[in-house]
Amino acid sequence: MERRHVFYEGRVQGVGFRYTARHIARRYQVSGYVRNLPDGRVELVAEGQPDELDRFLADIREEMRGFIRHEDVTRLPATGNFSGFEIRY
């Protein structure tokens, strides 16, 4: 198990990014959350097996490619604190 902490920059708020991420998460064995930040970025934290996380994040990149200008991904040990994938407000 692994955790990915991702910050997305670009036109990522007001375009359905969080809802798209949650929808895509349902296809994979991942848990965590996605939320808008006050500075205009989107933060995503996901835990799962590395190959599941790779595919999950690749699908987000593909689906939202017209809106993402930059992403910063940090790999961390999983905490196991999540059950499901949610949008946080």
HTML snippet that shows the backbone in 3Dmol.js (N, CA, C, O; Angstrom):
<script src="https://3Dmol.org/build/3Dmol-min.js"></script>
<div id="view" style="width:600px;height:400px;position:relative"></div>
<script>
const pdb = `
ATOM      1  N   MET A   1       0.853  -1.189   0.000  1.00  0.00           N
ATOM      2  CA  MET A   1       0.000   0.000   0.000  1.00  0.00           C
ATOM      3  C   MET A   1       0.888   1.239   0.000  1.00  0.00           C
ATOM      4  O   MET A   1       1.996   1.260   0.537  1.00  0.00           O
ATOM      5  N   GLU A   2       0.340   2.258  -0.630  1.00  0.00           N
ATOM      6  CA  GLU A   2       1.088   3.500  -0.786  1.00  0.00           C
ATOM      7  C   GLU A   2       0.093   4.660  -0.776  1.00  0.00           C
ATOM      8  O   GLU A   2      -1.096   4.479  -1.038  1.00  0.00           O
ATOM      9  N   ARG A   3       0.596   5.837  -0.472  1.00  0.00           N
ATOM     10  CA  ARG A   3      -0.216   7.058  -0.532  1.00  0.00           C
ATOM     11  C   ARG A   3       0.371   7.969  -1.592  1.00  0.00           C
ATOM     12  O   ARG A   3       1.589   8.084  -1.722  1.00  0.00           O
ATOM     13  N   ARG A   4      -0.504   8.616  -2.350  1.00  0.00           N
ATOM     14  CA  ARG A   4      -0.084   9.669  -3.283  1.00  0.00           C
ATOM     15  C   ARG A   4      -0.784  10.952  -2.861  1.00  0.00           C
ATOM     16  O   ARG A   4      -2.007  10.999  -2.726  1.00  0.00           O
ATOM     17  N   HIS A   5       0.013  11.983  -2.657  1.00  0.00           N
ATOM     18  CA  HIS A   5      -0.502  13.310  -2.314  1.00  0.00           C
ATOM     19  C   HIS A   5      -0.224  14.193  -3.522  1.00  0.00           C
ATOM     20  O   HIS A   5       0.933  14.449  -3.855  1.00  0.00           O
ATOM     21  N   VAL A   6      -1.285  14.661  -4.180  1.00  0.00           N
ATOM     22  CA  VAL A   6      -1.147  15.358  -5.459  1.00  0.00           C
ATOM     23  C   VAL A   6      -1.772  16.743  -5.371  1.00  0.00           C
ATOM     24  O   VAL A   6      -2.871  16.914  -4.842  1.00  0.00           O
ATOM     25  N   PHE A   7      -1.047  17.733  -5.903  1.00  0.00           N
ATOM     26  CA  PHE A   7      -1.588  19.080  -6.073  1.00  0.00           C
ATOM     27  C   PHE A   7      -1.673  19.352  -7.565  1.00  0.00           C
ATOM     28  O   PHE A   7      -0.679  19.238  -8.283  1.00  0.00           O
ATOM     29  N   TYR A   8      -2.860  19.711  -8.026  1.00  0.00           N
ATOM     30  CA  TYR A   8      -3.085  20.035  -9.436  1.00  0.00           C
ATOM     31  C   TYR A   8      -3.226  21.542  -9.585  1.00  0.00           C
ATOM     32  O   TYR A   8      -3.900  22.202  -8.795  1.00  0.00           O
ATOM     33  N   GLU A   9      -2.571  22.074 -10.621  1.00  0.00           N
ATOM     34  CA  GLU A   9      -2.684  23.492 -10.945  1.00  0.00           C
ATOM     35  C   GLU A   9      -3.206  23.642 -12.362  1.00  0.00           C
ATOM     36  O   GLU A   9      -3.069  22.739 -13.188  1.00  0.00           O
ATOM     37  N   GLY A  10      -3.803  24.784 -12.630  1.00  0.00           N
ATOM     38  CA  GLY A  10      -4.368  25.079 -13.938  1.00  0.00           C
ATOM     39  C   GLY A  10      -5.785  25.575 -13.750  1.00  0.00           C
ATOM     40  O   GLY A  10      -6.102  26.183 -12.727  1.00  0.00           O
ATOM     41  N   ARG A  11      -6.639  25.324 -14.724  1.00  0.00           N
ATOM     42  CA  ARG A  11      -8.056  25.658 -14.577  1.00  0.00           C
ATOM     43  C   ARG A  11      -8.744  24.416 -14.019  1.00  0.00           C
ATOM     44  O   ARG A  11      -9.465  23.715 -14.729  1.00  0.00           O
ATOM     45  N   VAL A  12      -8.512  24.161 -12.744  1.00  0.00           N
ATOM     46  CA  VAL A  12      -8.949  22.908 -12.126  1.00  0.00           C
ATOM     47  C   VAL A  12     -10.127  23.080 -11.168  1.00  0.00           C
ATOM     48  O   VAL A  12     -10.634  22.096 -10.631  1.00  0.00           O
ATOM     49  N   GLN A  13     -10.561  24.308 -10.952  1.00  0.00           N
ATOM     50  CA  GLN A  13     -11.745  24.539 -10.127  1.00  0.00           C
ATOM     51  C   GLN A  13     -12.870  25.058 -11.009  1.00  0.00           C
ATOM     52  O   GLN A  13     -12.639  25.826 -11.943  1.00  0.00           O
ATOM     53  N   GLY A  14     -14.079  24.634 -10.703  1.00  0.00           N
ATOM     54  CA  GLY A  14     -15.241  25.065 -11.466  1.00  0.00           C
ATOM     55  C   GLY A  14     -15.430  24.315 -12.778  1.00  0.00           C
ATOM     56  O   GLY A  14     -16.195  24.748 -13.639  1.00  0.00           O
ATOM     57  N   VAL A  15     -14.733  23.188 -12.930  1.00  0.00           N
ATOM     58  CA  VAL A  15     -14.814  22.406 -14.174  1.00  0.00           C
ATOM     59  C   VAL A  15     -15.212  20.949 -13.916  1.00  0.00           C
ATOM     60  O   VAL A  15     -15.109  20.111 -14.813  1.00  0.00           O
ATOM     61  N   GLY A  16     -15.666  20.644 -12.695  1.00  0.00           N
ATOM     62  CA  GLY A  16     -16.073  19.278 -12.364  1.00  0.00           C
ATOM     63  C   GLY A  16     -14.923  18.353 -12.010  1.00  0.00           C
ATOM     64  O   GLY A  16     -15.074  17.132 -12.058  1.00  0.00           O
ATOM     65  N   PHE A  17     -13.778  18.917 -11.654  1.00  0.00           N
ATOM     66  CA  PHE A  17     -12.590  18.107 -11.370  1.00  0.00           C
ATOM     67  C   PHE A  17     -12.833  17.136 -10.219  1.00  0.00           C
ATOM     68  O   PHE A  17     -12.547  15.944 -10.338  1.00  0.00           O
ATOM     69  N   ARG A  18     -13.361  17.642  -9.106  1.00  0.00           N
ATOM     70  CA  ARG A  18     -13.557  16.783  -7.929  1.00  0.00           C
ATOM     71  C   ARG A  18     -14.550  15.662  -8.216  1.00  0.00           C
ATOM     72  O   ARG A  18     -14.334  14.520  -7.811  1.00  0.00           O
ATOM     73  N   TYR A  19     -15.623  15.980  -8.905  1.00  0.00           N
ATOM     74  CA  TYR A  19     -16.639  14.972  -9.220  1.00  0.00           C
ATOM     75  C   TYR A  19     -16.094  13.933 -10.191  1.00  0.00           C
ATOM     76  O   TYR A  19     -16.401  12.745 -10.087  1.00  0.00           O
ATOM     77  N   THR A  20     -15.284  14.393 -11.134  1.00  0.00           N
ATOM     78  CA  THR A  20     -14.651  13.464 -12.072  1.00  0.00           C
ATOM     79  C   THR A  20     -13.695  12.538 -11.334  1.00  0.00           C
ATOM     80  O   THR A  20     -13.683  11.333 -11.585  1.00  0.00           O
ATOM     81  N   ALA A  21     -12.890  13.091 -10.423  1.00  0.00           N
ATOM     82  CA  ALA A  21     -11.943  12.274  -9.653  1.00  0.00           C
ATOM     83  C   ALA A  21     -12.683  11.229  -8.824  1.00  0.00           C
ATOM     84  O   ALA A  21     -12.268  10.071  -8.768  1.00  0.00           O
ATOM     85  N   ARG A  22     -13.773  11.631  -8.186  1.00  0.00           N
ATOM     86  CA  ARG A  22     -14.543  10.673  -7.380  1.00  0.00           C
ATOM     87  C   ARG A  22     -15.143   9.582  -8.267  1.00  0.00           C
ATOM     88  O   ARG A  22     -15.137   8.408  -7.899  1.00  0.00           O
ATOM     89  N   HIS A  23     -15.655   9.964  -9.422  1.00  0.00           N
ATOM     90  CA  HIS A  23     -16.227   8.989 -10.357  1.00  0.00           C
ATOM     91  C   HIS A  23     -15.161   7.994 -10.826  1.00  0.00           C
ATOM     92  O   HIS A  23     -15.407   6.789 -10.859  1.00  0.00           O
ATOM     93  N   ILE A  24     -13.990   8.495 -11.184  1.00  0.00           N
ATOM     94  CA  ILE A  24     -12.897   7.624 -11.633  1.00  0.00           C
ATOM     95  C   ILE A  24     -12.446   6.717 -10.493  1.00  0.00           C
ATOM     96  O   ILE A  24     -12.125   5.551 -10.727  1.00  0.00           O
ATOM     97  N   ALA A  25     -12.416   7.228  -9.273  1.00  0.00           N
ATOM     98  CA  ALA A  25     -11.972   6.436  -8.115  1.00  0.00           C
ATOM     99  C   ALA A  25     -12.814   5.182  -7.931  1.00  0.00           C
ATOM    100  O   ALA A  25     -12.324   4.173  -7.424  1.00  0.00           O
ATOM    101  N   ARG A  26     -14.065   5.238  -8.335  1.00  0.00           N
ATOM    102  CA  ARG A  26     -14.950   4.076  -8.178  1.00  0.00           C
ATOM    103  C   ARG A  26     -14.514   2.896  -9.033  1.00  0.00           C
ATOM    104  O   ARG A  26     -14.912   1.762  -8.764  1.00  0.00           O
ATOM    105  N   ARG A  27     -13.709   3.138 -10.051  1.00  0.00           N
ATOM    106  CA  ARG A  27     -13.210   2.062 -10.921  1.00  0.00           C
ATOM    107  C   ARG A  27     -12.031   1.314 -10.300  1.00  0.00           C
ATOM    108  O   ARG A  27     -11.641   0.252 -10.785  1.00  0.00           O
ATOM    109  N   TYR A  28     -11.471   1.861  -9.241  1.00  0.00           N
ATOM    110  CA  TYR A  28     -10.229   1.327  -8.681  1.00  0.00           C
ATOM    111  C   TYR A  28     -10.373   1.052  -7.189  1.00  0.00           C
ATOM    112  O   TYR A  28     -11.288   1.545  -6.529  1.00  0.00           O
ATOM    113  N   GLN A  29      -9.455   0.262  -6.686  1.00  0.00           N
ATOM    114  CA  GLN A  29      -9.387  -0.026  -5.256  1.00  0.00           C
ATOM    115  C   GLN A  29      -8.512   1.041  -4.602  1.00  0.00           C
ATOM    116  O   GLN A  29      -7.387   0.773  -4.180  1.00  0.00           O
ATOM    117  N   VAL A  30      -9.055   2.257  -4.528  1.00  0.00           N
ATOM    118  CA  VAL A  30      -8.341   3.369  -3.902  1.00  0.00           C
ATOM    119  C   VAL A  30      -9.265   4.036  -2.895  1.00  0.00           C
ATOM    120  O   VAL A  30     -10.488   3.954  -3.003  1.00  0.00           O
ATOM    121  N   SER A  31      -8.669   4.690  -1.925  1.00  0.00           N
ATOM    122  CA  SER A  31      -9.432   5.450  -0.943  1.00  0.00           C
ATOM    123  C   SER A  31      -8.728   6.780  -0.727  1.00  0.00           C
ATOM    124  O   SER A  31      -7.547   6.928  -1.041  1.00  0.00           O
ATOM    125  N   GLY A  32      -9.464   7.749  -0.187  1.00  0.00           N
ATOM    126  CA  GLY A  32      -8.875   9.059   0.068  1.00  0.00           C
ATOM    127  C   GLY A  32      -9.872  10.165  -0.171  1.00  0.00           C
ATOM    128  O   GLY A  32     -11.072  10.000   0.049  1.00  0.00           O
ATOM    129  N   TYR A  33      -9.358  11.307  -0.629  1.00  0.00           N
ATOM    130  CA  TYR A  33     -10.235  12.461  -0.835  1.00  0.00           C
ATOM    131  C   TYR A  33      -9.664  13.407  -1.878  1.00  0.00           C
ATOM    132  O   TYR A  33      -8.493  13.329  -2.250  1.00  0.00           O
ATOM    133  N   VAL A  34     -10.530  14.303  -2.336  1.00  0.00           N
ATOM    134  CA  VAL A  34     -10.147  15.383  -3.243  1.00  0.00           C
ATOM    135  C   VAL A  34     -10.848  16.642  -2.745  1.00  0.00           C
ATOM    136  O   VAL A  34     -11.990  16.582  -2.289  1.00  0.00           O
ATOM    137  N   ARG A  35     -10.159  17.789  -2.833  1.00  0.00           N
ATOM    138  CA  ARG A  35     -10.782  19.037  -2.386  1.00  0.00           C
ATOM    139  C   ARG A  35     -10.166  20.233  -3.101  1.00  0.00           C
ATOM    140  O   ARG A  35      -9.017  20.191  -3.542  1.00  0.00           O
ATOM    141  N   ASN A  36     -10.955  21.298  -3.206  1.00  0.00           N
ATOM    142  CA  ASN A  36     -10.462  22.563  -3.725  1.00  0.00           C
ATOM    143  C   ASN A  36      -9.697  23.280  -2.628  1.00  0.00           C
ATOM    144  O   ASN A  36     -10.048  23.184  -1.452  1.00  0.00           O
ATOM    145  N   LEU A  37      -8.654  23.998  -3.011  1.00  0.00           N
ATOM    146  CA  LEU A  37      -7.893  24.812  -2.077  1.00  0.00           C
ATOM    147  C   LEU A  37      -8.166  26.289  -2.357  1.00  0.00           C
ATOM    148  O   LEU A  37      -8.491  26.656  -3.486  1.00  0.00           O
ATOM    149  N   PRO A  38      -8.036  27.137  -1.337  1.00  0.00           N
ATOM    150  CA  PRO A  38      -8.316  28.565  -1.528  1.00  0.00           C
ATOM    151  C   PRO A  38      -7.423  29.237  -2.580  1.00  0.00           C
ATOM    152  O   PRO A  38      -7.809  30.257  -3.151  1.00  0.00           O
ATOM    153  N   ASP A  39      -6.246  28.682  -2.839  1.00  0.00           N
ATOM    154  CA  ASP A  39      -5.320  29.297  -3.802  1.00  0.00           C
ATOM    155  C   ASP A  39      -5.599  28.893  -5.251  1.00  0.00           C
ATOM    156  O   ASP A  39      -4.841  29.259  -6.150  1.00  0.00           O
ATOM    157  N   GLY A  40      -6.685  28.138  -5.487  1.00  0.00           N
ATOM    158  CA  GLY A  40      -7.063  27.767  -6.846  1.00  0.00           C
ATOM    159  C   GLY A  40      -6.601  26.386  -7.278  1.00  0.00           C
ATOM    160  O   GLY A  40      -6.989  25.911  -8.345  1.00  0.00           O
ATOM    161  N   ARG A  41      -5.779  25.734  -6.465  1.00  0.00           N
ATOM    162  CA  ARG A  41      -5.340  24.377  -6.788  1.00  0.00           C
ATOM    163  C   ARG A  41      -6.370  23.368  -6.295  1.00  0.00           C
ATOM    164  O   ARG A  41      -7.291  23.705  -5.551  1.00  0.00           O
ATOM    165  N   VAL A  42      -6.193  22.121  -6.728  1.00  0.00           N
ATOM    166  CA  VAL A  42      -6.966  20.994  -6.207  1.00  0.00           C
ATOM    167  C   VAL A  42      -5.978  20.047  -5.541  1.00  0.00           C
ATOM    168  O   VAL A  42      -4.926  19.736  -6.100  1.00  0.00           O
ATOM    169  N   GLU A  43      -6.327  19.591  -4.341  1.00  0.00           N
ATOM    170  CA  GLU A  43      -5.519  18.616  -3.601  1.00  0.00           C
ATOM    171  C   GLU A  43      -6.219  17.270  -3.663  1.00  0.00           C
ATOM    172  O   GLU A  43      -7.428  17.179  -3.454  1.00  0.00           O
ATOM    173  N   LEU A  44      -5.452  16.226  -3.952  1.00  0.00           N
ATOM    174  CA  LEU A  44      -5.970  14.865  -3.983  1.00  0.00           C
ATOM    175  C   LEU A  44      -5.037  13.988  -3.161  1.00  0.00           C
ATOM    176  O   LEU A  44      -3.819  14.019  -3.341  1.00  0.00           O
ATOM    177  N   VAL A  45      -5.615  13.211  -2.265  1.00  0.00           N
ATOM    178  CA  VAL A  45      -4.866  12.232  -1.483  1.00  0.00           C
ATOM    179  C   VAL A  45      -5.516  10.881  -1.734  1.00  0.00           C
ATOM    180  O   VAL A  45      -6.719  10.716  -1.533  1.00  0.00           O
ATOM    181  N   ALA A  46      -4.717   9.916  -2.174  1.00  0.00           N
ATOM    182  CA  ALA A  46      -5.259   8.587  -2.470  1.00  0.00           C
ATOM    183  C   ALA A  46      -4.318   7.520  -1.946  1.00  0.00           C
ATOM    184  O   ALA A  46      -3.097   7.666  -2.001  1.00  0.00           O
ATOM    185  N   GLU A  47      -4.899   6.450  -1.438  1.00  0.00           N
ATOM    186  CA  GLU A  47      -4.137   5.302  -0.969  1.00  0.00           C
ATOM    187  C   GLU A  47      -4.615   4.047  -1.683  1.00  0.00           C
ATOM    188  O   GLU A  47      -5.796   3.899  -1.997  1.00  0.00           O
ATOM    189  N   GLY A  48      -3.667   3.147  -1.932  1.00  0.00           N
ATOM    190  CA  GLY A  48      -3.973   1.882  -2.583  1.00  0.00           C
ATOM    191  C   GLY A  48      -2.691   1.211  -3.015  1.00  0.00           C
ATOM    192  O   GLY A  48      -1.597   1.643  -2.652  1.00  0.00           O
ATOM    193  N   GLN A  49      -2.827   0.155  -3.790  1.00  0.00           N
ATOM    194  CA  GLN A  49      -1.656  -0.516  -4.347  1.00  0.00           C
ATOM    195  C   GLN A  49      -1.037   0.394  -5.413  1.00  0.00           C
ATOM    196  O   GLN A  49      -1.766   1.078  -6.132  1.00  0.00           O
ATOM    197  N   PRO A  50       0.290   0.410  -5.525  1.00  0.00           N
ATOM    198  CA  PRO A  50       0.940   1.318  -6.478  1.00  0.00           C
ATOM    199  C   PRO A  50       0.408   1.231  -7.903  1.00  0.00           C
ATOM    200  O   PRO A  50       0.240   2.262  -8.553  1.00  0.00           O
ATOM    201  N   ASP A  51       0.137   0.025  -8.405  1.00  0.00           N
ATOM    202  CA  ASP A  51      -0.367  -0.090  -9.779  1.00  0.00           C
ATOM    203  C   ASP A  51      -1.774   0.485  -9.917  1.00  0.00           C
ATOM    204  O   ASP A  51      -2.101   1.073 -10.948  1.00  0.00           O
ATOM    205  N   GLU A  52      -2.610   0.322  -8.891  1.00  0.00           N
ATOM    206  CA  GLU A  52      -3.952   0.915  -8.907  1.00  0.00           C
ATOM    207  C   GLU A  52      -3.859   2.437  -8.888  1.00  0.00           C
ATOM    208  O   GLU A  52      -4.577   3.120  -9.619  1.00  0.00           O
ATOM    209  N   LEU A  53      -2.973   2.961  -8.052  1.00  0.00           N
ATOM    210  CA  LEU A  53      -2.799   4.410  -7.982  1.00  0.00           C
ATOM    211  C   LEU A  53      -2.284   4.966  -9.303  1.00  0.00           C
ATOM    212  O   LEU A  53      -2.737   6.018  -9.752  1.00  0.00           O
ATOM    213  N   ASP A  54      -1.340   4.265  -9.927  1.00  0.00           N
ATOM    214  CA  ASP A  54      -0.815   4.708 -11.227  1.00  0.00           C
ATOM    215  C   ASP A  54      -1.936   4.815 -12.253  1.00  0.00           C
ATOM    216  O   ASP A  54      -2.033   5.813 -12.967  1.00  0.00           O
ATOM    217  N   ARG A  55      -2.776   3.799 -12.330  1.00  0.00           N
ATOM    218  CA  ARG A  55      -3.869   3.802 -13.309  1.00  0.00           C
ATOM    219  C   ARG A  55      -4.919   4.860 -12.973  1.00  0.00           C
ATOM    220  O   ARG A  55      -5.427   5.543 -13.862  1.00  0.00           O
ATOM    221  N   PHE A  56      -5.238   4.991 -11.697  1.00  0.00           N
ATOM    222  CA  PHE A  56      -6.198   5.999 -11.240  1.00  0.00           C
ATOM    223  C   PHE A  56      -5.737   7.401 -11.635  1.00  0.00           C
ATOM    224  O   PHE A  56      -6.500   8.165 -12.226  1.00  0.00           O
ATOM    225  N   LEU A  57      -4.499   7.733 -11.309  1.00  0.00           N
ATOM    226  CA  LEU A  57      -3.989   9.072 -11.615  1.00  0.00           C
ATOM    227  C   LEU A  57      -3.828   9.287 -13.115  1.00  0.00           C
ATOM    228  O   LEU A  57      -4.026  10.400 -13.604  1.00  0.00           O
ATOM    229  N   ALA A  58      -3.473   8.240 -13.848  1.00  0.00           N
ATOM    230  CA  ALA A  58      -3.374   8.352 -15.313  1.00  0.00           C
ATOM    231  C   ALA A  58      -4.746   8.649 -15.914  1.00  0.00           C
ATOM    232  O   ALA A  58      -4.851   9.448 -16.844  1.00  0.00           O
ATOM    233  N   ASP A  59      -5.795   8.019 -15.396  1.00  0.00           N
ATOM    234  CA  ASP A  59      -7.146   8.285 -15.892  1.00  0.00           C
ATOM    235  C   ASP A  59      -7.575   9.720 -15.593  1.00  0.00           C
ATOM    236  O   ASP A  59      -8.222  10.359 -16.423  1.00  0.00           O
ATOM    237  N   ILE A  60      -7.221  10.226 -14.416  1.00  0.00           N
ATOM    238  CA  ILE A  60      -7.531  11.626 -14.108  1.00  0.00           C
ATOM    239  C   ILE A  60      -6.801  12.543 -15.081  1.00  0.00           C
ATOM    240  O   ILE A  60      -7.399  13.471 -15.625  1.00  0.00           O
ATOM    241  N   ARG A  61      -5.510  12.288 -15.306  1.00  0.00           N
ATOM    242  CA  ARG A  61      -4.744  13.105 -16.262  1.00  0.00           C
ATOM    243  C   ARG A  61      -5.384  13.088 -17.641  1.00  0.00           C
ATOM    244  O   ARG A  61      -5.503  14.128 -18.288  1.00  0.00           O
ATOM    245  N   GLU A  62      -5.795  11.914 -18.089  1.00  0.00           N
ATOM    246  CA  GLU A  62      -6.402  11.785 -19.415  1.00  0.00           C
ATOM    247  C   GLU A  62      -7.737  12.522 -19.489  1.00  0.00           C
ATOM    248  O   GLU A  62      -7.994  13.269 -20.432  1.00  0.00           O
ATOM    249  N   GLU A  63      -8.571  12.304 -18.494  1.00  0.00           N
ATOM    250  CA  GLU A  63      -9.912  12.901 -18.496  1.00  0.00           C
ATOM    251  C   GLU A  63      -9.867  14.426 -18.354  1.00  0.00           C
ATOM    252  O   GLU A  63     -10.684  15.128 -18.950  1.00  0.00           O
ATOM    253  N   MET A  64      -8.926  14.933 -17.576  1.00  0.00           N
ATOM    254  CA  MET A  64      -8.876  16.367 -17.266  1.00  0.00           C
ATOM    255  C   MET A  64      -7.694  17.069 -17.939  1.00  0.00           C
ATOM    256  O   MET A  64      -7.303  18.157 -17.518  1.00  0.00           O
ATOM    257  N   ARG A  65      -7.130  16.462 -18.968  1.00  0.00           N
ATOM    258  CA  ARG A  65      -5.907  16.975 -19.594  1.00  0.00           C
ATOM    259  C   ARG A  65      -6.022  18.409 -20.095  1.00  0.00           C
ATOM    260  O   ARG A  65      -5.024  19.129 -20.117  1.00  0.00           O
ATOM    261  N   GLY A  66      -7.203  18.834 -20.494  1.00  0.00           N
ATOM    262  CA  GLY A  66      -7.370  20.200 -20.975  1.00  0.00           C
ATOM    263  C   GLY A  66      -7.369  21.241 -19.876  1.00  0.00           C
ATOM    264  O   GLY A  66      -7.332  22.438 -20.159  1.00  0.00           O
ATOM    265  N   PHE A  67      -7.410  20.805 -18.623  1.00  0.00           N
ATOM    266  CA  PHE A  67      -7.506  21.726 -17.493  1.00  0.00           C
ATOM    267  C   PHE A  67      -6.269  21.723 -16.600  1.00  0.00           C
ATOM    268  O   PHE A  67      -6.001  22.711 -15.917  1.00  0.00           O
ATOM    269  N   ILE A  68      -5.516  20.633 -16.597  1.00  0.00           N
ATOM    270  CA  ILE A  68      -4.334  20.517 -15.733  1.00  0.00           C
ATOM    271  C   ILE A  68      -3.137  21.148 -16.431  1.00  0.00           C
ATOM    272  O   ILE A  68      -2.773  20.751 -17.538  1.00  0.00           O
ATOM    273  N   ARG A  69      -2.529  22.132 -15.777  1.00  0.00           N
ATOM    274  CA  ARG A  69      -1.309  22.740 -16.290  1.00  0.00           C
ATOM    275  C   ARG A  69      -0.070  22.102 -15.648  1.00  0.00           C
ATOM    276  O   ARG A  69       0.970  21.951 -16.288  1.00  0.00           O
ATOM    277  N   HIS A  70      -0.205  21.735 -14.382  1.00  0.00           N
ATOM    278  CA  HIS A  70       0.925  21.155 -13.648  1.00  0.00           C
ATOM    279  C   HIS A  70       0.381  20.271 -12.532  1.00  0.00           C
ATOM    280  O   HIS A  70      -0.668  20.559 -11.956  1.00  0.00           O
ATOM    281  N   GLU A  71       1.097  19.202 -12.235  1.00  0.00           N
ATOM    282  CA  GLU A  71       0.759  18.386 -11.070  1.00  0.00           C
ATOM    283  C   GLU A  71       2.027  18.063 -10.309  1.00  0.00           C
ATOM    284  O   GLU A  71       3.076  17.802 -10.896  1.00  0.00           O
ATOM    285  N   ASP A  72       1.912  18.087  -8.997  1.00  0.00           N
ATOM    286  CA  ASP A  72       3.028  17.789  -8.101  1.00  0.00           C
ATOM    287  C   ASP A  72       2.619  16.575  -7.276  1.00  0.00           C
ATOM    288  O   ASP A  72       1.692  16.653  -6.469  1.00  0.00           O
ATOM    289  N   VAL A  73       3.306  15.456  -7.476  1.00  0.00           N
ATOM    290  CA  VAL A  73       2.944  14.193  -6.822  1.00  0.00           C
ATOM    291  C   VAL A  73       4.018  13.809  -5.815  1.00  0.00           C
ATOM    292  O   VAL A  73       5.206  13.786  -6.136  1.00  0.00           O
ATOM    293  N   THR A  74       3.589  13.510  -4.599  1.00  0.00           N
ATOM    294  CA  THR A  74       4.480  13.012  -3.554  1.00  0.00           C
ATOM    295  C   THR A  74       4.027  11.608  -3.178  1.00  0.00           C
ATOM    296  O   THR A  74       2.841  11.371  -2.950  1.00  0.00           O
ATOM    297  N   ARG A  75       4.977  10.677  -3.115  1.00  0.00           N
ATOM    298  CA  ARG A  75       4.690   9.297  -2.687  1.00  0.00           C
ATOM    299  C   ARG A  75       5.036   9.168  -1.209  1.00  0.00           C
ATOM    300  O   ARG A  75       6.110   9.575  -0.768  1.00  0.00           O
ATOM    301  N   LEU A  76       4.109   8.596  -0.460  1.00  0.00           N
ATOM    302  CA  LEU A  76       4.276   8.436   0.983  1.00  0.00           C
ATOM    303  C   LEU A  76       3.783   7.057   1.399  1.00  0.00           C
ATOM    304  O   LEU A  76       3.086   6.395   0.630  1.00  0.00           O
ATOM    305  N   PRO A  77       4.133   6.614   2.604  1.00  0.00           N
ATOM    306  CA  PRO A  77       3.561   5.362   3.105  1.00  0.00           C
ATOM    307  C   PRO A  77       2.059   5.547   3.367  1.00  0.00           C
ATOM    308  O   PRO A  77       1.624   6.621   3.781  1.00  0.00           O
ATOM    309  N   ALA A  78       1.295   4.518   3.128  1.00  0.00           N
ATOM    310  CA  ALA A  78      -0.147   4.566   3.393  1.00  0.00           C
ATOM    311  C   ALA A  78      -0.393   4.587   4.895  1.00  0.00           C
ATOM    312  O   ALA A  78       0.371   4.012   5.670  1.00  0.00           O
ATOM    313  N   THR A  79      -1.475   5.260   5.297  1.00  0.00           N
ATOM    314  CA  THR A  79      -1.859   5.302   6.707  1.00  0.00           C
ATOM    315  C   THR A  79      -3.029   4.376   7.009  1.00  0.00           C
ATOM    316  O   THR A  79      -3.216   3.960   8.152  1.00  0.00           O
ATOM    317  N   GLY A  80      -3.820   4.050   5.982  1.00  0.00           N
ATOM    318  CA  GLY A  80      -5.003   3.224   6.198  1.00  0.00           C
ATOM    319  C   GLY A  80      -6.139   3.955   6.879  1.00  0.00           C
ATOM    320  O   GLY A  80      -7.064   3.322   7.389  1.00  0.00           O
ATOM    321  N   ASN A  81      -6.086   5.287   6.897  1.00  0.00           N
ATOM    322  CA  ASN A  81      -7.098   6.087   7.593  1.00  0.00           C
ATOM    323  C   ASN A  81      -8.363   6.341   6.791  1.00  0.00           C
ATOM    324  O   ASN A  81      -9.303   6.936   7.318  1.00  0.00           O
ATOM    325  N   PHE A  82      -8.422   5.917   5.544  1.00  0.00           N
ATOM    326  CA  PHE A  82      -9.563   6.227   4.685  1.00  0.00           C
ATOM    327  C   PHE A  82     -10.396   4.979   4.398  1.00  0.00           C
ATOM    328  O   PHE A  82      -9.873   3.869   4.301  1.00  0.00           O
ATOM    329  N   SER A  83     -11.689   5.190   4.269  1.00  0.00           N
ATOM    330  CA  SER A  83     -12.570   4.124   3.774  1.00  0.00           C
ATOM    331  C   SER A  83     -13.429   4.763   2.696  1.00  0.00           C
ATOM    332  O   SER A  83     -14.348   5.525   2.996  1.00  0.00           O
ATOM    333  N   GLY A  84     -13.135   4.458   1.465  1.00  0.00           N
ATOM    334  CA  GLY A  84     -13.826   5.081   0.353  1.00  0.00           C
ATOM    335  C   GLY A  84     -13.095   6.324  -0.121  1.00  0.00           C
ATOM    336  O   GLY A  84     -12.088   6.734   0.456  1.00  0.00           O
ATOM    337  N   PHE A  85     -13.625   6.913  -1.184  1.00  0.00           N
ATOM    338  CA  PHE A  85     -13.032   8.119  -1.759  1.00  0.00           C
ATOM    339  C   PHE A  85     -14.097   9.202  -1.753  1.00  0.00           C
ATOM    340  O   PHE A  85     -15.194   8.999  -2.272  1.00  0.00           O
ATOM    341  N   GLU A  86     -13.780  10.354  -1.167  1.00  0.00           N
ATOM    342  CA  GLU A  86     -14.795  11.386  -0.971  1.00  0.00           C
ATOM    343  C   GLU A  86     -14.332  12.751  -1.453  1.00  0.00           C
ATOM    344  O   GLU A  86     -13.140  13.012  -1.614  1.00  0.00           O
ATOM    345  N   ILE A  87     -15.311  13.603  -1.675  1.00  0.00           N
ATOM    346  CA  ILE A  87     -15.043  15.014  -1.927  1.00  0.00           C
ATOM    347  C   ILE A  87     -15.115  15.712  -0.581  1.00  0.00           C
ATOM    348  O   ILE A  87     -16.087  15.556   0.157  1.00  0.00           O
ATOM    349  N   ARG A  88     -14.094  16.474  -0.267  1.00  0.00           N
ATOM    350  CA  ARG A  88     -14.096  17.264   0.968  1.00  0.00           C
ATOM    351  C   ARG A  88     -14.335  18.724   0.612  1.00  0.00           C
ATOM    352  O   ARG A  88     -13.912  19.214  -0.435  1.00  0.00           O
ATOM    353  N   TYR A  89     -15.021  19.393   1.512  1.00  0.00           N
ATOM    354  CA  TYR A  89     -15.353  20.805   1.306  1.00  0.00           C
ATOM    355  C   TYR A  89     -14.695  21.663   2.357  1.00  0.00           C
ATOM    356  O   TYR A  89     -14.858  22.883   2.349  1.00  0.00           O
TER     357      TYR A  89
END
`;
const viewer = $3Dmol.createViewer("view");
viewer.addModel(pdb, "pdb");
viewer.setStyle({}, {cartoon: {color: "spectrum"}});
viewer.zoomTo();
viewer.render();
</script>
